[in-house]
Amino acid sequence: MMFQYIISSKKSKMKNKNSRNKKIPLVCILIVNWNGEKIVYDCLDSLKKTLYKNLKIIVIDNGSSDKSLSVIKKFKDVELITLRENIGYAPAINFGWNYCLKKYSPKYICNMNNDIKTIQKEWLNLMVDELEKEEKRAICSNKTISKKGFVETQHFDSAGEGVLQKEIGQYDFVREVETVGGAIFLVKKNLIDKIGGLDENFFFGADDRDYCLRAKKEGFKIIFNGFSKSMHLGSFSYKISEKNDIYKHQSYAKMVYSFRYDSLQGKIKIFLTQLLRTFITKKNGDEGNSVSNMYWHRKFFQRIIIFINSFASAIKNYKKIKQDIFKYGIKKTE
């Protein structure tokens, strides 16, 4: 895959400071933004709290049609790469990983959702410190808290997904786990060197857990650090996108993931769940599956066609990992 993009940055601001930070591993914080005009300012502004001293902040704008670019350009220390179209989350992350590795050669890259707000100055220090303890520790995520102070349920196995619950310190621990969520996703370079990038089958969703399981298969360790915390505004892309489009990408991703890893019972369950979603859908993606949060989808005939296409594609592609990392040409367009 080849496409044009634009880089916007001040060269004087982007010089590598490794000479002054030899003992501190370089971290590139990579944020994929798509129509995040209303939230990306808070995300970038809050990163000023970060205590970690050796980092670069790169934003990949994934073909936004709102005023995101004018907001991002207010931050002179942020490097902005503008894609001409929305190529999907996983492909955009792979593009960003490749770009960071070629330009900066960081030891770590931290994927961050554009709806994350930094609330703790040492959040990154705590995560890096855990991965530095052992070479095979390769992925770390942290505790994410909602705007109202609820903690997001953590599922550390292949099941994933959850809802908000009252914060009672239930995740105040550091633990090796099977999978973590991708809202904050710190990855060590040696893992990317070994297994490559995210699977681009996952245009939206399931890419994080899939990457964790691929890493585990190669003997790497995934760490959850509940003492590092961030605020997650939650499902912003879900809220702003046309719901049939989200359903198309989500249903396909969920079935690819399930067909790749789940038992037969799990595969049947996800098939039936996605079929049910052709008729019934949530009003609010952040809330649970209560009757009050559900409604009958008026365009269910369209969604049935989407489901059939997603199911057929998932059956065809679930065994094959698609990734274009290290294949992009770095062509600067002014």
C-alpha positions as a Markdown table, in Angstrom:
| # | Residue | x | y | z |
|---|---|---|---|---|
| 1 | Met | 0.0 | 0.0 | 0.0 |
| 2 | Met | 1.4 | 3.4 | -1.0 |
| 3 | Phe | -0.2 | 6.8 | -0.3 |
| 4 | Gln | 0.8 | 10.4 | 0.1 |
| 5 | Tyr | 0.9 | 12.2 | 3.4 |
| 6 | Ile | 2.1 | 15.5 | 4.7 |
| 7 | Ile | 4.5 | 16.1 | 7.6 |
| 8 | Ser | 4.2 | 19.3 | 9.6 |
| 9 | Ser | 6.8 | 20.1 | 12.3 |
| 10 | Lys | 9.5 | 22.5 | 13.3 |
| 11 | Lys | 12.9 | 20.9 | 12.6 |
| 12 | Ser | 14.5 | 22.8 | 15.5 |
| 13 | Lys | 12.0 | 21.3 | 17.8 |
| 14 | Met | 12.3 | 17.7 | 16.5 |
| 15 | Lys | 16.0 | 17.2 | 17.1 |
| 16 | Asn | 16.8 | 14.0 | 19.0 |
| 17 | Lys | 17.7 | 14.7 | 22.6 |
| 18 | Asn | 19.3 | 11.3 | 23.2 |
| 19 | Ser | 22.7 | 12.9 | 23.9 |
| 20 | Arg | 21.2 | 14.5 | 27.0 |
| 21 | Asn | 19.1 | 11.4 | 28.0 |
| 22 | Lys | 21.4 | 8.5 | 27.4 |
| 23 | Lys | 20.0 | 6.5 | 30.4 |
| 24 | Ile | 16.4 | 7.2 | 29.5 |
| 25 | Pro | 15.0 | 5.1 | 26.6 |
| 26 | Leu | 13.3 | 7.2 | 23.9 |
| 27 | Val | 9.6 | 6.8 | 23.7 |
| 28 | Cys | 7.5 | 7.9 | 20.7 |
| 29 | Ile | 3.9 | 8.6 | 21.7 |
| 30 | Leu | 1.8 | 7.8 | 18.6 |
| 31 | Ile | -1.8 | 9.2 | 18.4 |
| 32 | Val | -4.1 | 8.3 | 15.5 |
| 33 | Asn | -6.7 | 11.1 | 15.1 |
| 34 | Trp | -9.9 | 10.9 | 13.0 |
| 35 | Asn | -12.4 | 13.9 | 13.3 |
| 36 | Gly | -11.3 | 14.4 | 16.9 |
| 37 | Glu | -11.6 | 18.2 | 16.8 |
| 38 | Lys | -13.6 | 18.2 | 20.1 |
| 39 | Ile | -11.2 | 16.0 | 22.1 |
| 40 | Val | -7.7 | 16.0 | 20.6 |
| 41 | Tyr | -6.8 | 19.4 | 22.2 |
| 42 | Asp | -7.4 | 18.0 | 25.7 |
| 43 | Cys | -5.4 | 14.9 | 24.8 |
| 44 | Leu | -2.3 | 16.8 | 23.6 |
| 45 | Asp | -2.5 | 19.6 | 26.2 |
| 46 | Ser | -2.7 | 17.1 | 29.0 |
| 47 | Leu | 0.5 | 15.4 | 27.8 |
| 48 | Lys | 2.4 | 18.4 | 29.1 |
| 49 | Lys | 1.9 | 16.9 | 32.6 |
| 50 | Thr | 4.0 | 13.9 | 31.6 |
| 51 | Leu | 7.2 | 13.7 | 33.7 |
| 52 | Tyr | 9.0 | 11.4 | 31.3 |
| 53 | Lys | 11.9 | 13.4 | 29.8 |
| 54 | Asn | 12.8 | 11.6 | 26.6 |
| 55 | Leu | 9.8 | 11.4 | 24.3 |
| 56 | Lys | 8.5 | 12.5 | 20.9 |
| 57 | Ile | 4.8 | 13.1 | 20.2 |
| 58 | Ile | 3.5 | 12.2 | 16.7 |
| 59 | Val | -0.1 | 12.5 | 15.5 |
| 60 | Ile | -1.3 | 10.6 | 12.5 |
| 61 | Asp | -4.4 | 12.4 | 11.2 |
| 62 | Asn | -6.5 | 9.7 | 9.4 |
| 63 | Gly | -8.2 | 11.8 | 6.8 |
| 64 | Ser | -10.2 | 14.1 | 9.1 |
| 65 | Ser | -12.9 | 16.3 | 7.6 |
| 66 | Asp | -13.4 | 18.5 | 10.6 |
| 67 | Lys | -11.1 | 21.2 | 12.1 |
| 68 | Ser | -8.7 | 18.7 | 13.7 |
| 69 | Leu | -5.7 | 19.9 | 11.8 |
| 70 | Ser | -6.0 | 23.5 | 13.0 |
| 71 | Val | -6.3 | 22.3 | 16.6 |
| 72 | Ile | -3.2 | 19.9 | 16.4 |
| 73 | Lys | -1.1 | 22.6 | 14.7 |
| 74 | Lys | -1.4 | 24.7 | 17.8 |
| 75 | Phe | 1.1 | 22.4 | 19.5 |
| 76 | Lys | 4.5 | 23.3 | 18.1 |
| 77 | Asp | 6.3 | 20.3 | 19.7 |
| 78 | Val | 3.9 | 17.8 | 18.1 |
| 79 | Glu | 4.8 | 16.3 | 14.8 |
| 80 | Leu | 1.8 | 16.0 | 12.5 |
| 81 | Ile | 1.5 | 13.5 | 9.6 |
| 82 | Thr | -1.6 | 14.0 | 7.5 |
| 83 | Leu | -3.0 | 11.1 | 5.5 |
| 84 | Arg | -5.3 | 11.9 | 2.6 |
| 85 | Glu | -8.0 | 9.4 | 3.6 |
| 86 | Asn | -9.1 | 7.2 | 6.5 |
| 87 | Ile | -7.1 | 4.0 | 6.0 |
| 88 | Gly | -8.2 | 2.4 | 9.3 |
| 89 | Tyr | -6.7 | 2.3 | 12.7 |
| 90 | Ala | -4.4 | -0.6 | 12.4 |
| 91 | Pro | -3.0 | 0.5 | 9.0 |
| 92 | Ala | -2.4 | 4.0 | 10.4 |
| 93 | Ile | -0.7 | 2.6 | 13.5 |
| 94 | Asn | 1.6 | 0.5 | 11.3 |
| 95 | Phe | 2.4 | 3.5 | 9.2 |
| 96 | Gly | 3.2 | 5.4 | 12.3 |
| 97 | Trp | 5.4 | 2.6 | 13.8 |
| 98 | Asn | 7.3 | 2.4 | 10.5 |
| 99 | Tyr | 7.8 | 6.1 | 10.4 |
| 100 | Cys | 9.0 | 6.3 | 14.1 |
| 101 | Leu | 11.4 | 3.4 | 13.7 |
| 102 | Lys | 13.0 | 4.8 | 10.6 |
| 103 | Lys | 13.3 | 8.4 | 11.8 |
| 104 | Tyr | 13.9 | 8.1 | 15.5 |
| 105 | Ser | 14.7 | 4.4 | 16.3 |
| 106 | Pro | 13.0 | 4.5 | 19.7 |
| 107 | Lys | 13.1 | 1.7 | 22.2 |
| 108 | Tyr | 9.4 | 2.1 | 22.8 |
| 109 | Ile | 6.3 | 3.3 | 20.9 |
| 110 | Cys | 3.2 | 4.1 | 22.9 |
| 111 | Asn | -0.1 | 4.0 | 21.0 |
| 112 | Met | -2.5 | 6.4 | 22.6 |
| 113 | Asn | -6.2 | 7.0 | 21.7 |
| 114 | Asn | -7.1 | 10.6 | 20.9 |
| 115 | Asp | -9.7 | 10.4 | 23.7 |
| 116 | Ile | -7.1 | 9.8 | 26.4 |
| 117 | Lys | -6.5 | 12.6 | 28.9 |
| 118 | Thr | -3.3 | 12.5 | 31.0 |
| 119 | Ile | -4.1 | 12.9 | 34.7 |
| 120 | Gln | -0.9 | 11.5 | 36.3 |
| 121 | Lys | 2.5 | 12.9 | 35.7 |
| 122 | Glu | 4.4 | 9.7 | 36.2 |
| 123 | Trp | 2.1 | 7.4 | 34.1 |
| 124 | Leu | 4.7 | 6.7 | 31.4 |
| 125 | Asn | 7.6 | 6.3 | 33.8 |
| 126 | Leu | 5.7 | 3.6 | 35.7 |
| 127 | Met | 5.0 | 1.7 | 32.5 |
| 128 | Val | 8.5 | 1.9 | 31.1 |
| 129 | Asp | 10.0 | 0.9 | 34.4 |
| 130 | Glu | 8.1 | -2.3 | 34.3 |
| 131 | Leu | 9.1 | -3.3 | 30.8 |
| 132 | Glu | 12.8 | -2.4 | 31.5 |
| 133 | Lys | 12.9 | -5.1 | 34.2 |
| 134 | Glu | 13.1 | -7.9 | 31.7 |
| 135 | Glu | 13.9 | -8.1 | 27.9 |
| 136 | Lys | 10.9 | -10.4 | 27.2 |
| 137 | Arg | 8.5 | -7.9 | 28.8 |
| 138 | Ala | 7.2 | -6.2 | 25.6 |
| 139 | Ile | 3.7 | -4.7 | 26.0 |
| 140 | Cys | 2.3 | -2.7 | 28.9 |
| 141 | Ser | -1.1 | -1.0 | 29.4 |
| 142 | Asn | -2.5 | 0.9 | 32.3 |
| 143 | Lys | -5.7 | 1.6 | 34.3 |
| 144 | Thr | -8.1 | 3.8 | 32.5 |
| 145 | Ile | -10.8 | 5.8 | 34.3 |
| 146 | Ser | -13.9 | 7.5 | 32.9 |
| 147 | Lys | -14.6 | 11.2 | 33.2 |
| 148 | Lys | -17.0 | 10.4 | 36.0 |
| 149 | Gly | -14.4 | 8.5 | 37.9 |
| 150 | Phe | -15.4 | 4.9 | 37.1 |
| 151 | Val | -12.8 | 2.4 | 36.2 |
| 152 | Glu | -13.0 | 0.4 | 32.9 |
| 153 | Thr | -13.4 | -3.3 | 33.4 |
| 154 | Gln | -10.2 | -5.1 | 32.6 |
| 155 | His | -10.3 | -8.5 | 30.8 |
| 156 | Phe | -6.9 | -10.0 | 30.7 |
| 157 | Asp | -7.8 | -13.1 | 28.7 |
| 158 | Ser | -8.8 | -13.4 | 25.0 |
| 159 | Ala | -12.4 | -12.4 | 25.9 |
| 160 | Gly | -11.7 | -8.7 | 26.1 |
| 161 | Glu | -14.4 | -6.0 | 26.3 |
| 162 | Gly | -16.2 | -4.8 | 29.4 |
| 163 | Val | -18.1 | -2.0 | 31.0 |
| 164 | Leu | -17.5 | 0.7 | 33.6 |
| 165 | Gln | -17.6 | -0.2 | 37.3 |
| 166 | Lys | -17.1 | 1.5 | 40.6 |
| 167 | Glu | -13.4 | 2.2 | 41.4 |
| 168 | Ile | -12.5 | 0.4 | 44.6 |
| 169 | Gly | -8.8 | -0.3 | 43.9 |
| 170 | Gln | -9.5 | -3.6 | 42.3 |
| 171 | Tyr | -6.9 | -3.0 | 39.7 |
| 172 | Asp | -4.1 | -1.6 | 41.9 |
| 173 | Phe | -1.5 | -4.2 | 41.0 |
| 174 | Val | 1.2 | -5.0 | 38.4 |
| 175 | Arg | 0.6 | -8.4 | 36.7 |
| 176 | Glu | 1.6 | -10.4 | 33.7 |
| 177 | Val | -1.5 | -11.1 | 31.7 |
| 178 | Glu | -2.6 | -12.6 | 28.4 |
| 179 | Thr | -4.0 | -9.5 | 26.8 |
| 180 | Val | -4.5 | -5.8 | 27.5 |
| 181 | Gly | -6.7 | -3.1 | 25.8 |
| 182 | Gly | -5.2 | -0.6 | 23.3 |
| 183 | Ala | -6.3 | 2.8 | 24.6 |
| 184 | Ile | -2.8 | 3.1 | 26.1 |
| 185 | Phe | -0.5 | 0.5 | 24.5 |
| 186 | Leu | 3.3 | 0.7 | 25.2 |
| 187 | Val | 5.3 | -1.6 | 22.8 |
| 188 | Lys | 9.0 | -2.5 | 22.9 |
| 189 | Lys | 10.9 | -2.2 | 19.6 |
| 190 | Asn | 12.3 | -5.7 | 19.8 |
| 191 | Leu | 8.7 | -7.1 | 19.7 |
| 192 | Ile | 7.9 | -5.2 | 16.5 |
| 193 | Asp | 11.2 | -6.4 | 15.0 |
| 194 | Lys | 10.1 | -10.0 | 15.8 |
| 195 | Ile | 6.5 | -10.1 | 14.8 |
| 196 | Gly | 5.9 | -7.0 | 12.7 |
| 197 | Gly | 2.9 | -4.7 | 12.9 |
| 198 | Leu | -0.8 | -4.9 | 13.8 |
| 199 | Asp | -3.0 | -7.1 | 11.6 |
| 200 | Glu | -4.7 | -4.8 | 9.1 |
| 201 | Asn | -7.7 | -7.1 | 9.0 |
| 202 | Phe | -8.7 | -5.0 | 12.0 |
| 203 | Phe | -9.8 | -1.7 | 10.5 |
| 204 | Phe | -11.5 | -0.9 | 13.8 |
| 205 | Gly | -11.3 | -3.1 | 16.9 |
| 206 | Ala | -9.7 | -6.3 | 18.2 |
| 207 | Asp | -6.2 | -5.3 | 16.9 |
| 208 | Asp | -4.8 | -4.9 | 20.4 |
| 209 | Arg | -5.8 | -8.3 | 21.8 |
| 210 | Asp | -4.8 | -10.0 | 18.6 |
| 211 | Tyr | -1.3 | -8.4 | 18.8 |
| 212 | Cys | -1.0 | -9.5 | 22.5 |
| 213 | Leu | -1.8 | -13.1 | 21.6 |
| 214 | Arg | 0.7 | -13.1 | 18.7 |
| 215 | Ala | 3.3 | -11.7 | 21.1 |
| 216 | Lys | 2.6 | -14.4 | 23.7 |
| 217 | Lys | 3.0 | -17.1 | 21.0 |
| 218 | Glu | 6.6 | -15.9 | 20.5 |
| 219 | Gly | 7.4 | -16.0 | 24.2 |
| 220 | Phe | 7.0 | -12.3 | 25.0 |
| 221 | Lys | 5.2 | -11.0 | 28.1 |
| 222 | Ile | 2.3 | -8.6 | 28.5 |
| 223 | Ile | 2.1 | -6.5 | 31.6 |
| 224 | Phe | -0.8 | -4.6 | 33.1 |
| 225 | Asn | 0.2 | -1.8 | 35.5 |
| 226 | Gly | -2.7 | -0.6 | 37.5 |
| 227 | Phe | -0.7 | 2.0 | 39.4 |
| 228 | Ser | -0.3 | 4.0 | 36.1 |
| 229 | Lys | -3.6 | 5.6 | 35.2 |
| 230 | Ser | -5.2 | 7.8 | 32.5 |
| 231 | Met | -8.6 | 9.2 | 31.8 |
| 232 | His | -10.5 | 7.6 | 28.9 |
| 233 | Leu | -13.3 | 9.7 | 27.5 |
| 234 | Gly | -14.4 | 6.5 | 25.7 |
| 235 | Ser | -15.5 | 5.3 | 22.3 |
| 236 | Phe | -15.3 | 8.6 | 20.6 |
| 237 | Ser | -14.9 | 7.2 | 17.1 |
| 238 | Tyr | -18.0 | 5.0 | 17.8 |
| 239 | Lys | -20.0 | 8.1 | 18.7 |
| 240 | Ile | -19.1 | 10.3 | 15.7 |
| 241 | Ser | -19.2 | 7.6 | 12.9 |
| 242 | Glu | -22.2 | 6.5 | 11.0 |
| 243 | Lys | -23.3 | 3.4 | 12.9 |
| 244 | Asn | -23.7 | 1.1 | 9.9 |
| 245 | Asp | -20.1 | 1.8 | 9.0 |
| 246 | Ile | -18.9 | 1.1 | 12.5 |
| 247 | Tyr | -21.0 | -2.1 | 12.5 |
| 248 | Lys | -19.4 | -3.3 | 9.3 |
| 249 | His | -15.8 | -2.9 | 10.6 |
| 250 | Gln | -16.6 | -4.1 | 14.1 |
| 251 | Ser | -18.5 | -7.2 | 13.1 |
| 252 | Tyr | -15.8 | -8.2 | 10.6 |
| 253 | Ala | -13.0 | -7.6 | 13.2 |
| 254 | Lys | -14.9 | -9.5 | 16.0 |
| 255 | Met | -15.5 | -12.5 | 13.7 |
| 256 | Val | -11.9 | -12.6 | 12.4 |
| 257 | Tyr | -10.6 | -12.5 | 16.0 |
| 258 | Ser | -13.1 | -15.2 | 17.2 |
| 259 | Phe | -12.5 | -17.5 | 14.3 |
| 260 | Arg | -8.8 | -17.2 | 14.9 |
| 261 | Tyr | -8.7 | -17.9 | 18.7 |
| 262 | Asp | -12.0 | -19.0 | 20.2 |
| 263 | Ser | -13.4 | -22.4 | 20.8 |
| 264 | Leu | -16.3 | -23.7 | 18.6 |
| 265 | Gln | -18.7 | -22.5 | 21.3 |
| 266 | Gly | -17.1 | -19.1 | 21.2 |
| 267 | Lys | -17.2 | -18.9 | 17.4 |
| 268 | Ile | -20.9 | -19.8 | 17.4 |
| 269 | Lys | -21.6 | -17.2 | 20.1 |
| 270 | Ile | -19.8 | -14.3 | 18.3 |
| 271 | Phe | -21.6 | -15.3 | 15.1 |
| 272 | Leu | -25.0 | -15.1 | 16.8 |
| 273 | Thr | -24.1 | -11.9 | 18.6 |
| 274 | Gln | -23.2 | -10.1 | 15.4 |
| 275 | Leu | -26.3 | -11.5 | 13.7 |
| 276 | Leu | -28.4 | -10.1 | 16.5 |
| 277 | Arg | -26.8 | -6.7 | 16.1 |
| 278 | Thr | -28.3 | -6.5 | 12.6 |
| 279 | Phe | -31.7 | -6.0 | 14.3 |
| 280 | Ile | -30.8 | -4.5 | 17.8 |
| 281 | Thr | -28.1 | -2.0 | 18.6 |
| 282 | Lys | -26.9 | 0.1 | 21.5 |
| 283 | Lys | -27.9 | 3.7 | 22.0 |
| 284 | Asn | -24.6 | 4.4 | 23.8 |
| 285 | Gly | -21.5 | 2.3 | 23.2 |
| 286 | Asp | -20.1 | 3.1 | 26.6 |
| 287 | Glu | -23.0 | 1.6 | 28.5 |
| 288 | Gly | -24.0 | -2.0 | 29.1 |
| 289 | Asn | -26.5 | -4.3 | 27.4 |
| 290 | Ser | -29.5 | -3.2 | 29.4 |
| 291 | Val | -33.0 | -3.1 | 27.7 |
| 292 | Ser | -33.1 | 0.7 | 28.2 |
| 293 | Asn | -29.8 | 1.1 | 26.2 |
| 294 | Met | -31.1 | -0.9 | 23.2 |
| 295 | Tyr | -33.3 | 0.0 | 20.2 |
| 296 | Trp | -34.5 | -1.8 | 17.1 |
| 297 | His | -32.4 | -0.8 | 14.1 |
| 298 | Arg | -34.6 | 0.5 | 11.3 |
| 299 | Lys | -32.1 | -0.3 | 8.6 |
| 300 | Phe | -31.8 | -3.9 | 9.5 |
| 301 | Phe | -32.1 | -5.1 | 5.8 |
| 302 | Gln | -28.9 | -3.1 | 5.0 |
| 303 | Arg | -27.2 | -4.5 | 8.1 |
| 304 | Ile | -28.1 | -8.1 | 7.1 |
| 305 | Ile | -26.3 | -7.6 | 3.8 |
| 306 | Ile | -23.3 | -6.1 | 5.7 |
| 307 | Phe | -23.3 | -9.0 | 8.1 |
| 308 | Ile | -23.3 | -11.6 | 5.3 |
| 309 | Asn | -20.4 | -9.8 | 3.6 |
| 310 | Ser | -18.5 | -9.5 | 6.9 |
| 311 | Phe | -19.0 | -13.2 | 7.7 |
| 312 | Ala | -17.9 | -14.4 | 4.3 |
| 313 | Ser | -14.8 | -12.1 | 4.4 |
| 314 | Ala | -14.0 | -13.3 | 8.0 |
| 315 | Ile | -14.2 | -16.9 | 7.0 |
| 316 | Lys | -11.9 | -16.2 | 4.1 |
| 317 | Asn | -9.3 | -14.1 | 5.9 |
| 318 | Tyr | -9.2 | -15.1 | 9.5 |
| 319 | Lys | -6.0 | -17.2 | 9.1 |
| 320 | Lys | -4.1 | -14.7 | 7.2 |
| 321 | Ile | -2.3 | -11.8 | 9.0 |
| 322 | Lys | -2.2 | -8.6 | 6.8 |
| 323 | Gln | 0.5 | -6.1 | 7.6 |
| 324 | Asp | 2.2 | -3.5 | 5.5 |
| 325 | Ile | 4.7 | -2.3 | 8.1 |
| 326 | Phe | 8.2 | -1.7 | 6.7 |
| 327 | Lys | 6.7 | -1.5 | 3.2 |
| 328 | Tyr | 5.8 | 2.2 | 3.1 |
| 329 | Gly | 7.9 | 4.7 | 1.3 |
| 330 | Ile | 8.8 | 7.8 | 3.3 |
| 331 | Lys | 7.8 | 10.4 | 0.7 |
| 332 | Lys | 7.5 | 13.9 | 2.1 |
| 333 | Thr | 4.8 | 16.1 | 0.5 |
| 334 | Glu | 4.6 | 19.8 | 1.3 |
